[in-house]
């Protein structure tokens, strides 16, 4: 509105210049040239009156000017900023002699106006001349007394390449009522980011801008594609757009689509509907009492926008009482249209990791400082209660710190960074898992009551790419998780030793819980390929271990897992389970060679001191040397007959004896009455080789 008022004031000033010149000149066309030169000097922009100028004299003369053009900036996409076929205005002479501009009638025919910005954010409406700025109204009393205003067959274009905005609107009529008391109406249609655009503005009478101190009413409706915006309320100072008190209603299929309208880089979401109260004091726009829904999550809080250079600053504090975590999927590049979001399994040829492109230009459009807290979290698999984070964005570099996910037991917390300031986005993740309970993962199943224990861990990855999938596919770092004591269903453990489908069909009988001594999963990541460095689950009854390779770029899996029972079991087939395929279509099978050799656990588990000991400083297990995992490390360090680590921590004495026999071709000398028994006796933390408690 301020831009429009500025140019209206300039044109009105030109009409006044013409009226004054008319007193002294007989050749009205020469008067037009003189007026155009004056306007050029005032604005620093070339004005031209290419058509005839006509004045019908009276105490309220009618001035008609044909074919007016205003030059564009040199960097503009078109030579002209404005071209007007005809302007007709009635000017009252008596008030003009007293310094008061009154225009009972103004009619503008076929105005074509181009407002645009360049890559540096400069607008072509910024005038260089102080007199032109002086012609712009700054107070309500500076506004001309305007009666009936009509714009016929108008076209207004706005372009901003920095935000991919290209709007062309048609304006056919503005203002009704010859006495100036009718409301001002503007209707426009065009396109915004390739989508249909409709704009309708109903404002108070033009006379109200000058003649009263009452708040000026405004009703603005915008539809861009499926996005709908309504702003209804008042301005205390409409000329300066100050003292705003407006009700905001905003709805649409995707919050990301408001970017061309407001320049706010919001994430991709499901359909939303929000409402709030818009106020403006000074240079700060603020939305208070914001409330509504995004997807199936409620959203409330406040936000503000402060126009600054070189980028606007957006602040917000938002909260959800009920959060469906999928509704925040856009923050990590998950589109609402993904199969996972609809609760459907992905197709076999689809990939699991989000591959939605990261739009770096949007990240550079504004700076942000946003805090969010969501409770009653609804998410498959992960038993979460609360999500909280603070997101700070500056010049394309976004940092989410702190990032906290509170589970029913324990929490996941850390820091995530996405730097989109360069040509290729760079991401850095450092996430800690602190005492997350196992039981909630089995809630509602037959295994819930027999599952205990907590998981600690850490994920540290860094990579670059144009999507989250691409970043992970080229990432480097490490991942580790430790289960330090607990218990697990024996049926789950024994099922890991045979083909999974067959095991689930054959399992019968009692399901007794088996205490877990220690579980360690340590993965190194290099160029997007995850490779296990230590993979072991040690219980009183069974050792489970193996090797795992996961290519995060292709999402292909290559794993070999073996369960080695420590006692007799009808499922003790000792058949290595293989896992292949992809993350979305894994293939589980049995190793073709058949039964593994006796003592294979010592080979498959490979629990040697170095890799297992190296993972513990990487994470905080809270258990120290006296924890079951500390015990497992010490057992791994015990030398075998050849002086090397046994690699079979927690195995029974008879199995260790068998393993030594198979690997060495003869008895190693370890038996029930020697070796391990003696070592166990000298240890303060009995190794529990006979299945006894540590």
BAMI-991582 format. One record per residue: x, y, z of N, C-alpha, C, O in turn. Coordinates in steps of 0.05 Angstrom, whole numbers, plus 5000, padded with zeros to 4 digits. Atoms other than C-alpha are relative to their C-alpha. Last residue first. Example, Ala and Ser with C-alpha at 12.3 -4.5 7.8 and 13.67 -1.06 7.14 Angstrom:
BEGIN
498449764999527349795143498550225014499550445018
501849765000524649105156501850245000503950245013
REM end
This chain:
BEGIN
497449884996555537535750500250125027502350235034
500149705000549437075755502850115005504250005022
500749884975550736335739500150314997501350414979
502749885002550336065668499250135026496950225029
502050214997556135585679497250115000495349985008
499850185022561236085652497949785001497249674980
502650135004558836615701500049814977498149804962
501049975028564937055694497449864995496249934974
500450265012565937125769498750024973496650144970
502649975013567037865783499449744985498949754961
502049904982572537865834497350004988495350025003
501249745009576837425789497950085020496349915030
498249784993581636905817498750274993499950485000
499749984971576236365819501750245008501350355029
502449894988574436495748500250045029499250235041
500149715006581536405726497650135012497750355023
498149874983581735735762500150304995500250455014
501050014973575335495730501850155019501050305036
502149794997577635745662499050005029498550225040
500149785019584035345664498050215008498450385025
497749835002582634715704499550244983497250284973
498649994975577534215729502450194998503950215018
501749924978572234295675501650055025500850215042
502250174994577234275620498650095024499250315035
502149884983582534705586497849795003496849694984
499350024972588534305562497950135019498150095043
498349784992588034535491500949985029502650135038
500949874975585533875466501950215008504450185007
499650174978587533755394499150145025498650385025
499650285009586434005324500549815022500649575018
497250084998587634725346500549724991502949644988
498249815013581235045323502849915000504349964981
500549985028576634455336502050184986502950124964
499450255014579734275403499750034970501449954955
497150035001579834995427500849754986502849744971
498949815020572635085407503049974998504149984976
500550095027570634455443501250184979502350094959
498350245004574034665507499749904972501649834958
497449905004570735355502502049774994503849794977
499949895027564135005492502750114994503750094971
499950225019565434575554500150104971501549984954
497450135001567435175595500149784980502149754966
499750204979561135565576502749874997504049884976
500650275008561636185533500549815023502149865041
502650104990561236875566499449714991497349615000
500749914973566637195524497349895008495449904992
502450144995568636785464499050065028498649885044
502149925019574037195430497449865005495749874988
501650235007579236795468497950074980497249914963
502649984988584437345468498249774990498549694967
501749795012591237095446497350015014496649825028
499349734991596436735488498450224988498850454994
497949905017596136075450500750295007502350424993
497650174999592335715504502350124984504650074991
500550285004587336285510502649845002504649955011
498650155021588736955540499149714998498549595018
498650244989583537335580501349844978500049784958
497149964999582238015547501449755011503949735008
498950015027575237825523503150025001504549934983
500050285009573437645595501349984973502649794967
497950144986575638345617500249704992502349594989
497449915010571338655563502349855013504249765000
499650135026565338245582502750074988504049904976
499350284995566038455655500649864973502549714971
497250004991566039185633501049725006503349665000
498449965024559739045593503050025008504749934993
499750255014556638745657501750034974503149854967
502550075015558139395693500449744986502749654982
501550204985563739425745497449924985496049754995
498750265001568539765696498449795014498649555008
497250024993563940365685501149714999499849544987
499550244985556440305684502949975010503449865031
500849964972554040995662500749775018500249785042
501850224991554240775590499150035028497149915036
500150014971556941435565498149795009495649835008
502649954989558841355492500249985030502149885041
501549855020565241395451497250085011496150285003
499549714996569341175512498450174981498050414987
501149904975565640495508500750295005499050445015
502749885003566840365434499050135026497550325024
499849735013574440265439497350134999497150384998
499149804981574039705490499950284988499650475003
502049974980569839285444500750215020499150375029
502449865010574239405384497950045021496650255021
499649735012580839265422497450124990496850354998
499949774982578938705469500050274986498650454995
497349964990576638175420500150275015498450435013
500049804979569437975413502850025011503449915032
497649845003569937615346500250225021501050445015
500349784981562737385351502450184999502150434998
502049815009563136975287499950245018499850475009
499249875025569636605301498250234993499050454986
497549864995568436435374501050154976502350364978
500649754986561236285358502650155005502650405004
500249785019563535775307499550275014500250485003
498249784994565935325363499850234981501550424982
499949954971562734715333502150215006504350214995
498350184985562134795258499950075030499350295038
497449894995556135155230501749805016500649645031
499349954972550434735204502850115003504750034989
501250174980548634815131501050075027501650305033
498250214992553135095077498949815021500049595026
500350255016547335475046501749775010501049545005
497550045016547036015100499949724987499349525000
498250174984539736105121502549954982502249904958
499650285008535436665094501949865019502849975039
498850164978532537355107500249714991498349604981
500350285005531237835049501649845021504049875023
497950184990530138575064499349704994497049634992
500750275008525538985019502249805009503649694992
502950025005525239705042499149724993496849664994
501449924976532139695074497049984997495649915016
499849724994534939305016498450065025497049895036
502049835010536438574999500550295007502850385009
499349855024540638155044497850184991496150265007
501949795007540437845113501150154976503350254977
499049795018543737185128497850204994495450134992
502149865014542336745188501250224983502950364993
499849715004547836275209497750114984497050004963
500049945029545235585229500350304997498550455006
497549865006547135385300500350054970502450004958
499150105026541134925301502750114992504050014974
497249945002540135045375501249884975503049714975
499549825023532635085368502950064996503650244981
501150125024531134475412500450184975500150084953
502449865008535934775463498949874975500549804957
501650155019541634475503497450154994496150265012
501050244989545935005537498349864979498049964957
498150104980550435575519499049755013500549625028
501050054973546635735455502249885018504049745009
498750234989550636015397499049965028499950085047
500750034971546536495354501449745009501149534996
500050274989549636705288499350005029500450175045
500550014971548437315245499949715009498749544996
499950284992551037465175499949995030501750105044
499550074972549338135143500049705004498749554989
498550255001549538475075500749935029502650055040
499250124975544339025067501649754994500949594976
499750295001543339485007501249905026502950035038
501750124979540840195018500049704999498149575008
501850195014544140414953498049875018496149755009
500649885026547141044985498149824984496049914974
502049794997546840815057499250134974497150254971
499349785018550640175041497850205001495650154990
502349865011549739725102500950244983502350424993
499249785018554839205123497450124988495749984978
502049855014553638755183501250214983502950364992
498949785015557838215216497850134983496149994972
499850025029555637725269501450244988502750405001
498149815012553737605340500149974970498849804958
500849935027548837265386502050204989502550405002
498549795012551236905448499050044972498749854956
499349995028546036505485501950234994501650455005
500550245015543836265553501249994972501849784962
499250234984546536765604499649744984500949544990
501950064979546137315552501049765015503149645009
499250214982551437645508497949975022497550155038
502049994979549238055448500649755018500249525009
500350224982555038205401497850055020497550275030
502950065000556738635341499549755017500049535008
500650194978563538975341497049975000495550175000
497450054988566739345282499749825025501649675032
499950074971560539315239502949965008504449824995
498750264996561139675172500249955030501350115045
499850074972556740255149501149715002500149534990
500150294995558140505079500449945029502550015040
502750115001556341225064499749715005497549605004
501249955026563341455047497249864997496649754976
498149885018565941135111498850024972498149824960
501349915025561540955170502150154983503350354993
498549785013564140545228498750074974497749894960
499849995029559140125267501750244992501450465003
498149795007559239885339500450004970501349804959
500149975030553439465365501650244993500850474999
498549785012554539215436499749994970500049784957
500350005029550038795481501550244988501250464999
499049765014551638605552499449974970499649754959
497649904987549438125606501050254987501650455000
498049915020542338025583502350115016502150295033
498549764994538137605631502050074978503449894968
497250064997533537095596501550265007501250464992
498249785006526037145605502949935006503549795026
498749894976522236495602501950224992503350204972
498249795010517336375545501350135025500350325035
499749774982513935715560502050194988503950114974
499150044972512035245504500350265015499650485005
502250094982511735335429501149985028503649985032
499649954971515935665375497549925016495350015010
499550244984515235295308500250055031500249875046
502050215004511935825265500349775019498449645027
502549894989516136405292497749794997495949795014
499849994971522435995281497350105012496449985031
500350274990520635815209499950005030498449865043
502850085006519536555190499549725012497449685024
501949864983526036765225497149904995495749855015
501549835018530536235195497750125015496149985028
501050155024534435965253498650204982498350434989
498250215008538836225310499149854976500649694965
497949895016535236895319501949794989503549864971
501049975027529036515341502250124982502250084958
499750255014532836305403499250014971500349884954
497150075003533637015426500449754984502049744966
498849825019526437215413502949934995503949944972
501050075027523836585446501250194979501950104957
498350215011528336715506499049924972500649834956
501450255004524737375518501949794987503349854968
501450015025529637915540498749724997499749535009
500950265006532838155604498350004975497150214968
502850015006536938745627499149714996500449535005
501850164982544238905633497150034992496450234978
498450074977548239435593498149895022497050045038
502050094980545339475524501549895024502949695022
499350204980550339875483497649955017496250135027
502150044980549540265419500949785019502149585011
499650214980554740545371497650005019496550215026
502450054985554940955307500549785020501949585014
500350244985560841255271497449995015496250205022
500549984972562841785222499949735013501249545005
497950144984563141915148499450045029498250245037
499249924973557342095102502449845011502949625002
497249935002556642025027501250075027503450185028
498650185020550041645024502950074996504349914984
499450254986547742005088501549814981503349664991
498149944979548242675052500849755015503249705019
497449965012544942404989502150065021504449975019
499050255010539042125028502850024988504649864993
499150154977538242775066501149734992503149645003
502350104985538143155001501049845024503449795025
502249825006542943564958497449905012495350025007
501750105022549243254986497650184998497250375014
501149795017554443315040498449884977498949664968
499950055029556642885098498950244985498150444997
499749755015557842855173500249934970501649754962
499750025029555642315221500350284988499250474998
498549775009556042205296500649974971502349804963
499849995029550941735327501450264993500650485001
499249755013551441555400500249974970501149764960
498650005026548841015445500750284991500150485004
498549755003545440795509501549994973502249784963
498049985022540140255511501250285002499850485005
499849745013536140055573502249994979504149834980
497449905008533839395603499950274986497750354978
499049794983527638975612502750104988503849984970
497949845012523338515570500750235019499050385027
497450144997519337945599502350154988504450034982
499450044972512938345612502749875005503849895026
499749764984512738635542500949945029502850065038
497349984989514137995503500450235019502550265031
499650214980506937795491502750025013503249885033
499350265011505838455455500449805023500549885046
502350135013502039085476500649744987498849624975
502649954987508339485491497849874984497649904959
501650245003514539155460497350035013496049835020
500050095028518339795446498349764995497449704973
502049865016516240065514499949924971497849944958
502850104996520239505548498050154983496350024971
500850195020527039685517497049925002495749874982
500950264991528240325556499149824978498049914958
502650055012532440895529499149715006500549525000
501750174983538141025578497249964989495349965004
499550024971541241615542497949835013495749925018
502250154990541841605466500649945029502649805035
499550194978546442155442497549875009495449995011
502350074984546142505374500749795021502149605015
498850114976551642875337497849955020496950135033
501850094980549543045265501749885023503649735019
498450124978553343465215498149935022496750105033
501450064976550443665147501849875020503749735013
498450174982553444015087498549965026497450155037
500550004972549244305030501849805015502449595005
501150264992552544364962499650005030501550065045
501350125023553645054930498749735007496549674997
498350055023555045394996498549874977496049864978
498949755010550645735048501849964975502250144960
500849965028546345115058501150254988500150344967
498949765012549644885122499450024971500649874954
500250015029545344385159501050264989499750474994
499349765015547144255232499749954971500549744960
500050045029544243765282500550264986499450464993
499749755016545543735357500049924971501249724963
497649945015544043235411499850254985498550454993
499449725001538742885451502650054985504349874983
498149985022535142215455500550304997498650464994
500449795020531742075521502149984979504249854982
497649895012530741555576499450224979497150314977
497750054983524441155591502450114985503050024963
501450084976517841395561502149935022501749975045
501450255002522241755512498649935026498950075046
500350144974524142485512498349754996496049764987
502350175003526642725444499849845026501449665031
500650194979531343315451497449854994495449974987
502050175011534843755400499549785020501449625026
500150294996538744315432497849874984495850004977
498550054975541244565385498750175022498850425021
502050094981538344525315501449915025502449695027
499150174978543144935273497749945018496350125027
501950074980541445215204501249825022502549625015
498850204982546445565159498149955024497750135040
500150275012543145915100501249785017501149555009
498650005026545146625121500249724989502349644978
498749755007543046505193501549974974503449814972
499249995028538145985217501250274994499950484999
498949735007537145805290501149984972502749814965
498849985027532645225308500950284995499350474996
499649725007531245065381501450014974503649904971
497549915013528544375396500050314997497950444999
499449724996523443985437502650074984504549914984
498049915019519943325427500450295004498550455006
499649715004516042985483502250054980504249904980
501949834985513142315502500150294992498150434991
499249744992516541825454497750145015495450095010
501849924978515741065447500850275012502250285032
498649864978519140985379498050095021496250255015
497650134990515740445337501350155024501550035045
499750295000510540885303502749925011504750065007
498150095020509941605326500249705000500349585022
501150235013504741995365501949934977502250074957
498950065027507942475414498849744989498849545003
501850225008503642705472500749914972499049914954
500650224981507843335476498149804989497149834967
502450165006511143815426499749775020501649635026
500350224981515944375442497449864994495349984993
502450165003518744875391500049785022502049675029
500150204979523545455393497449854997495349964992
502650124994524945865330500349785021502149615019
499450114974530546355315497349905011495650055020
502150094982530546515241501149925027503449835030
498850114976534446885188497849935019495750065020
500649874974531046975121501749875021502649645019
501949795004531846815046499450155026498750395025
498649744999538246415052498150244999499050475001
498649984975534745765072501450275002501950375024
501949934979529945875015501350035027500550205043
500849725003535645904966497950085021497950315030
498249834986538445254994499250294998499750455016
500149755014532444844974501650215014500750355032
499749784981534344155000500150264984501950304968
497849805003531643644950500050215022497950305030
501149755009526943094976502250214999503750235019
498449915022530642424979498850274989499350344966
501349785014528342175047501850124978504250184983
498949744992531641505064498850234984498650204959
501049924974527140895054500950285007499350445018
498049994980528140764980498850125026496850275025
499749744986522940524932502249995020503049775029
498049855014523639924885500450285012502050445002
497450144999520239444933502250174987504550154994
499750205022514439914944502849905000504750035011
499049905026513940265011500349784980500749544987
497250085005509539975065500950104973499450104954
499850235018503340395077502949924997504650094998
500350254986501940835137500149764983499349544991
502750105002500541445095499649745014497449625013
501849814987506841785119497249914999495649985017
499850044972510941175101498250195015497150115037
501650234992508241195031500149965030498149895043
498650264998511141885021498249785010496349835025
501050205019506242435001501449735001500649554987
502550114991507642855063498849784982497149624991
502449885012514742925039497549885011497549645016
502050205006520442745085497550144989496450315003
500350065028526343225081498149784993498349664971
497850185008528643235153499649904971500749704963
497549914989524743855174502349824993504649914992
498749825018519143655126502750115011504450194995
498250145019517643055170501450194981503750124973
497549855001514843505225502049884980504349954980
500749735008507743255213502450185000502350404988
499849995029510542545216499450284990500350354968
497349945008511742655290500350024970502050164960
499450235016504342685305502750064986502950244970
498249985023504343195361500149734986500849524998
500050275012498943315413501650024974500850184956
500850184978499743915460499949714991500649525006
502250185007503744265406499349835025501149715037
500450244984508244865418497649854990495849954977
502350165009511245465382499849755018501849665029
500250204979515846035402497449854995495249964998
502550134993517746455342500449815024502649715028
499850134973522846945315497349875005495249964997
502550124991523747145242500549865027502449705029
499650184977529247625221497349915010495550075015
501849974978529047935151500649805022501649585017
502250195000535347885110498150075023499050165044
500850075028540948365088497649814999496749754977
498150055021538448795121502449845010503349895033
497349914994532548775168501749954974500949814956
498549945024525048715164502750115007502950325020
498749744999522848435232501550044974503649914970
498349965023517947855230501050295001499450485002
499649725008514747585293501850014976503449834971
497749965018511846925316500150294992498150444993
499849745012507146685371502450014981504249844983
497749844993504646045401499950274988497850394985
500649744988500045475382502550155006504750035006
497849824999499944845339499150265012497050375005
500849734994495544225340502550185002504750085007
498849894976497943605305498950285004498550434985
501650084977493843195256501150105026500250025047
500550285002496543555194498149915022495950025025
498350075022498244245220499949694997501049565015
499050275004492744495265501849994975501350134956
501250155022490645165294501249724999502149615019
501250254993492945715341498849864976497950004957
500250185023497046355339499049725009500049615029
502250194996495346795398499649824975497449764967
500550094972499947345372497749805000496049794982
502450154999502747455302499749885028501349725036
500250224982507848015302497349864998495250004997
502650135004510348525252499949755018501949605019
500450284993516048955278497249914995495250025006
499350165023518249605246499549705003500249544986
497449945011514750065294500649844975499049844957
499149764986508849705323502850054992504649884994
497549875008505149215280500550255016498850435017
499649734990499848715302502750114989504549964983
497649875012497048085271500150295011498150445010
500449725000492247655313502650144991504650105003
498649844981492046915299499350294997497750374980
501249744996489046345259501650145022502950025039
499049854978491845705229498650275002497750384982
501949784996489245145184500850155025500850035047
499949854975493944615156497850225000496750294979
501849775000494344075103499950135028500249995048
502750075008500443635110498350255000499350475005
501850124980507343935116497549894986497249914962
502250145014513544155077498349865021499349735039
499650275010517744615121497649894985495450014986
501350204983517245375126500349724988500849694964
499250275009522245855094498849795019500249695037
499350154977518346515106500649714992498949584981
497150034998518446975046501049855024503349885032
498949864976511247185059503049985001504250125018
501749784990507447024994501450165022501350415022
500249785019512646624955498450235011498850465003
497549865004514246225019499850224979500850444985
500349724993507046055036502550164995502550414997
501049845023507445414995499550295008498850454991
497849915016511845075048499150194977500850344967
498949754990505845055094502350104984502850354983
497150044994502544525050501150275010501150474995
499150285000495244405032502849955010503549725016
499150105025492545085053500949715002500849595023
500550295004490045525109501149924972501450094954
498250115020491346215139499649704998499649565018
500950275005486446645178501749904976501750014955
498950165022489447275207498749725000498549595020
500450294995485547785248501149854976500349914953
501250165021488548475242499649715008501449605021
501550184983490349025291498249834982495949904976
501750205012495749435257498649835022499949765042
502250064982498250055293498149794988495649824991
499350034972502650275235497449955016495250015008
500550284993501750185160500849945029502049735034
497550124992504950875150499849705006501749575013
498049915019499051145110502749875006504249814988
500050165025494250705150502150094980503249924965
498749815018495950995219500349864973502449744968
500349744988491150655267501250214982500150434980
497549874996490650065219499450275014497850425004
499549725003484549615222502950085003504549935014
499749844976481848905216500550294993499350404974
502349834996481248325168500550155026500950045047
499249804980487047945138497850205003497250354984
501949794994485047305101501150185022501850075043
499249814979489946835068497850205003496850314983
501949794996488246205028500950175024501550075045
499549844976493345724999498050235001497650374982
501850094979490645214949500450165025498950115045
500250295001493745564889497949915021495750015020
497750075018494746274913500149704999501049575018
500050295006488346564943502349954980502350064958
498250105021488747244976499749704998499649565018
500350295005483447625015501949934977501950054956
498350115022484748315046499749704998500049565018
500850285003479548685088501449894975500649954953
498850145022482049355115499049715000498849585021
500750285004478749865161501249884974501350014953
500850045028482350515179499549704995501349544999
498450215013482550655253498849944973496449924969
500950264994478751315267501949794987503049844965
497950144985482651955265499349725007500749585021
500650104973478252255211502549885013504549834999
501949844985478552685149499449915028498250065043
499249724993484852455116498250135021499150285038
497149984995484851705107500850275010502750305025
499650084973477251705115503050015007503850045031
500249764983476652095051500649935029501650115044
497549855002479351485015499950255017501950335029
500049785019473451075040502650155000503950185021
501949784994475250445078500150224979501950224962
499049824979478749845048498050235003496150264988
502149804994476549235008501050175024501650065045
499649824978482248844977497650195002496950334983
502349824997481248224933500550175026500750065048
499749804978487147834906497550175001496650274980
502349824998486747194865500450185024501150095046
500049814978492846794843497550184998496950284976
501949795002493146164800500050185025500250085048
502750084990499545764808498150244998499050475000
501450185019506045814768497349925009496149754995
498550255002509946114826498649794983498649554990
497949994980504446634834501449735001500249535008
498750244992499646754777502250065021503350285021
497450055013494547274760501149735008499749545013
499550285006488047574784502649974986503550164971
497950085020486448234816500249714997499649555016
500250285007480748584852502149944979502350084959
498050095020481449244887499749704996499649555016
499950295007475849594924502149954979502250094959
498150055022475850264961500249704995500649555014
497650154994469650375003501749974975500849984953
500150285005464750924984502649865007504749995006
500750144976464951605017499849704996499649555016
497750094985468751954963499449855025501349785040
499549824978462652334939502449925017502950055037
498949745008462752014870500650195023502050385020
501349794985461851314898501350274994503650325002
502749945010465950714878498950235017499750275040
501549784989473350564886497350054987497250044962
499249934972478250154847498350235008498450454996
501549784987475949794785501150045028501449855043
502049885018479349334733498550245013497950434999
501549824983485849104764498050154982498950304964
501849825015489048494731498450175020497450065040
502849974992494748174768498650204982499750404973
501349815019501447904744497050015007495649815005
502949954997505647584798499150204979500350424976
500749865025512647284787496950025000495549834992
502749885000515847054852499650154974501350314966
501450145022521846574852497050104999495249934998
502050174987524146844920498349864979496249744986
498850134976530647164898498149825014498949645029
498650255006527747274829501249875024501749635024
497850024981522647774855501449744995500649535005
498150225004517548004804502250025021503350245027
498049994979511148414812501949754996500949534994
498150235000506548574754502150045022503250265025
497849964981500449024758501649755001500649535006
498350244997495649074700502350075018503850275013
497349974990489749554694501549745002500349535004
498250185016483749504649502950035009504750074992
501250185020480150094681502149854985504149974975
497850115016482150444746498849794981497649604990
500650235018476750884776502649924985503850094973
497650105014477551364835499349754984498249564996
500450255014471651774859502549934984503550084968
502850095001473052294912499849734986500449534999
500650145025480252424933497149905001496349775020
502950054998482352934984499249894973499150034953
501849835015489952854978497149935006496449705011
501350155021493552485035498150194985496650344998
498649955025498152945075498649874976499349934953
500849745011493152985133501450074974500750254960
502750025011493952235144499250274988497850274967
502149974980501452305154497350004986497150044962
498950134976507452085112498050015023498249865042
501349944975504652225043501349855023501949615020
501350244989509852154987498750085027500050195044
502750015011511452814952498449775011496049765009
501749804986517452914998497250004990495350075005
500750114974520352264973498250195015496450115029
501950215005519952534902499249875026496849805030
502649895005523253184925497949794995495549825003
501349914975528952774956497250134995495450075010
500249714996530752444890498450065025496349955030
497449884992533451744882499750285010501550395023
499349765015526951354879502450135012502950125036
498449834983526150634903501050244984502550214965
501649794990520650334861501550195018500450405026
500049785020525549924821498350235008498350444995
502649975014526849504883500150234981501350444986
500849725004533749274906497450014984497049854966
502249924983534448564934499150294997497650395014
498949884975541348424906497850105018498450215040
498850214984538547934854501250115026501549965046
497750135012534048484827501249795019500149765041
497549994984527148684849502249864985501749684968
498250234999520948844809502450055017503250285023
498349984976514849284805501749755002500749535001
498250224994511949334734501650085025503250275025
497949944981505849774723501649755006500549545011
498450244999501149764663502550075017504250225009
497349974988495650284669501449735001500249535009
497950195009490050174619502750065012504750094997
500750205020485650774635502549854992504549974984
497550105012486251184700499349774981498049584989
500550245016480251604723502649934986503850094972
497650095013480652104780499349744985498249564996
500150235017474752504805502749954989504250134981
502650134999473552994862499849754983498449564990
500450125026481053144868497349855001497249625009
502550155001482453614925499549914972499550074953
500550145026489553854939497449845003497349655019
501450254995489954374995499249874974497949994958
498150214994495154924991498749735006500049565018
499550004971490155494997501949785009502449735032
498849744994490355624922500650035030502350195038
497250025009489054884912501550265007503850255013
498350134979482754934955502949994992504750015010
500049854974479955454906501649875022503350005034
498149784999482255084842500050155027502150205038
501449764991478754414849502050225006503950195021
498649864979482253904806498550255008497850414991
501349754994478453394763501450125024501549995045
500449914972482852844737498750275001499250444984
501849774999483452434673499650065030499149895046
500749924973489451974661498150254998498850454985
501349744995490251604596499550045029498849855044
501349915025494251024565498750285004499150464988
502849944995498850934624498850124975499850314965
501249885024505650594618497050035005495749845011
502949955001509850424679499350124973500850284962
501250084974516650134696497050044999495549895012
501949834986518850154624499149895026498649655028
499249725001525049854591498350185017499350375029
501449875022523649134613500750305001501450405023
500450195021527748654656498550114976498549994955
502750125002530349214699499849814977501349824957
499850294997537849324710497349864996497249614998
498350125021537650024681500249705002500549564982
497250004993531750204727501749874978500649704963
499250194980525150294691502950055008504350214996
497850195006522750904653500649825024500249895047
498049964979515951214666502149794996501649554995
498150224995511051294608502050085022502850315024
497949934981504751714599501849765004500849535006
497450145006500551644536502350095019504050245010
499950255015494852144543502949904998504850054994
497350045010493652694595500149724988499249525000
499750265013486652964609502849994988503750164973
497550025014485553534659500249714988499849525003
499550285005478453704680502549994983502650104961
499350095027478054394710500549704998501549585017
499150274996474354524775500749884973499249714962
498950004974473655274776500849725009502349695029
502249924982472755184701501450035027503850015029
499849804978477355034643497450045014495350065001
502649865002477254394603499850185024499450095046
501149894975484654204599497450144993497350324977
502349845004487753754545498950095027498849935046
500949904974494553444540497750194995497950374978
501149734997496153024478499350065029498749885045
502549945013500552414476499150295005500750455015
499750035029507752244491497550074984497650104960
502849985009508152504561500050004970500750204957
500649905027514952244585497050014996495549825003
502849995006517952134654499650114972501150284963
501049865023525251924662496949974997495949754993
500950205019526951714733498750154976497150334981
497650135010530952154781499449784980501249624973
499850294993524452274817502749884992503449665001
500950064973523753034822500749715007501449655030
498149894981527953194760499349925029501049885045
497450145004523952724717502050105020503549945032
500350264987517453004746502649844997503349695016
500049954972519553714726499949735016501349705036
497249944992521453484656500250055030502149965043
498550255001514653154649502950045008504149885023
500750154976511153794672501649745001502549655022
498849874977514854204619499449845026501249815042
497150055001513153704565501450125025503250005037
499550274993505853724586502949935000503949795018
500350014971505654484586500649715009501849675030
497449904989508354454515499949995030502049955043
498050215005502354004499502850095010504349935021
500150194979497654514533502149774996503049665016
499550265013499855064486500249795022502249755035
502250055018496655674520500249734987498249594983
499350115026501355704579497449954984495449854994
498149835014501056114642500649924972502050074958
500649724996495055864681501750184982500950404975
502149925018495955174651499250295003498150414984
498949925026502655104684497950104982498350284965
498749744996499255094752501150114974500950344968
502149804995494554544729501250285004500150484994
501449935025500154144698497950225004497750404988
498149855017504254184761498750084974499150314965
500049734989498153964801501950184984501350414978
502549865009497353374754499950285011498950464997
499749925029504653194764497550144990497750334974
498349765001503653214839500550094972500550334967
501649774993497852744831501650255000500750474992
501749945023502352264793498250245006497850424989
498349885021507652304848498350074976498650294965
499349734992502452204903501750144978501350374972
502449835003499551604868500650295006499750474992
500349945029506551324861497550164994497450324976
497849835010507851384935499750084971500050314964
500549734992500951134954502250194991501750424983
502149895017502050504914499550295006499350464988
498949955027508750374947497950124982498550304966
498249764999505750485016501250064973501450294965
501749765000500050005000501750255000501150454986
REM end
